[in-house]
Amino acid sequence: MRLHIVAVGRLRAGPEKTLIDDYLTRFDRTGRALGLGPARVIEVEDRKGGGMSAEAVLLEKAVPQGALICALDERGKVETSPDFAMRLGTWRDTGRGDVALLIGGADGIDPSLRAKADHALSFGKMVWPHMLVRVMLAEQLYRSASILAGGPYHRA
């Protein structure tokens, strides 16, 4: 099952990019034997300043056809890491070929696109900068693969 982190904005070289690359490399290595991966980041940018609705159009265009859509949103479901791992495993086991994990811009994801999502996931009641959400999501993908593989990374 291929994972696509579809995010508004461009991430430049720096500590966040280094962390994302590291966690996604770990995810790909661990997930391969589990039928998970590869994971890739697709960045979209609204250069005309059209706001959330314009970002939603760009995000939706970047989602592979037929992909399950999971929106990262503060109103989404808060899950434990093992619950998220089981969710990924279930999506894989039910034959999903692609999962698109959407990260909006500074104002979040347009309500019309949120309504189209198959699932909404929250990293808690706090609002996080979208660049940090990318890092946290990449880490949780690796943690999920480690949990599903029975590895020692997750110590709960």
N, C-alpha and C positions, 0 to 999 in steps of 0.2 A: 504494500500500500504506500503510494507516494504521498509525501506531505509537502504542502506549499504554504509557506508563511507569506501572505500577501499583505504588504504594509504600505501605508502612506508615508512618503518622505524618503530621502536618500540618507543612508548611513555612511558617513565618511570614515576614513581610517582613524582608529583610536581604540581605547580600551573596550568599549561596547562591541565593536566589530570583532576584535580579537576573541572576546568571550563567546560571542555567537558562533564564530567559525570553529572554535574549539569544541563547544558542546554539540554542534551539528556533525562534526567529524566523529565524535564519540558515538552519537546517536546512529550514524550510518554504519559504523563498525559493529556496534552491538545489535542494532535492529536488523541488519541484513539476514542473519540466520533465522530471524523471527518473522520474516515477510514484511518488515517495516522499513521504509525508506526507498530511495533516498529522500532527504529533506532539502528543500531549497528555499531561498528567499527571493521573492518577486517584489520589487519596489515600484510604486507608482507615484507620480507627482502632478499635482494640479497647478500648472504654471500660469493659468489664467485667473487664479484666485476665485473660483466659483463656489468655494465652501464645501460643506458636507455633501450636498447633492452631487456636485461635480466629482468629488472624491469617490462617492458611491459608484458612479458610472465607471470610473477607472478601475476601482477594485473589482467590480463585477466582470468587466472585460478580461481581467487578468486571471480569473478563476477558470481552471480547466473545465471543459464541458463535462457534465455529469458528476462533478465533484461534490462531495458532502461539504457543506459550509458550516464552519464553526466560527462564530463571531466572538472576539474577546471584548467584553463589555462589562462595565461596572454593575449593570443590572442582571448579569448572567448568573449561572449557578456556581457557587463556591464548592469546589471538590477537594478531597484529599488527594495526595499524589497517587496512592494505590487506586483510588476510584477513577482518576483520570487515566491511569495505565490500563485499567480494565475497560474503560470506554474505548480507548484506542484499539485494544485487542478485540473488542466486540465489533467495532467498525471493520477491522481487518477480516474477522471471521465471517462476517455477513457479506463479504465480497466487494467491499468498497475499494475501488482502484486508486482513487484520489481523495484526499481531504485537504480543503483549503481553510487555513486558520487566518482570519482577517483581523488586522490591527488598523484602526482608524487613525486619523490625524489628531490635532490638538483638541478638536471638538467632538471626537468620537466617531461612531459609525452612524450614518444617516438612518433614521427610523425605517424608511422603506426597505433598505438593505437588511437591517436587523430582522425585520419581519420575514424575510426570505431565508434566513439562516435555519439550518436543521438543529443547531444547538448554540447556546450562548454560554460562554465560560467567563467567570470572574476570578481575578486574583485577589479578591477581598473587597471590602467596602471603600477602601482608599482609592483615589485616582492616582495612577502611575504615569510617568512620562512614557510616551510610546516607544522611545528608544530602549528604556529599561524593560518594558514589557517584552520586547523582542528577546532580550537576554534571558529573562525569566522563562519565557516560553521555550526557548532553545534548551535551557537547563531541564525543564520539566519533560521535554521530549526524551532527552537522554535518560533522565531518572525513570521515566515510564518504560523505556526499553530495558533498562537494568532490572526493574521490578519484574517485568514479564519474563526475563531471562533467568530470574532467580539469583542475580548477582548481588554482591555485597554493598553496592553504592548506597542504596536506601536503607537507612537504619531506623526503623520505626518500632 
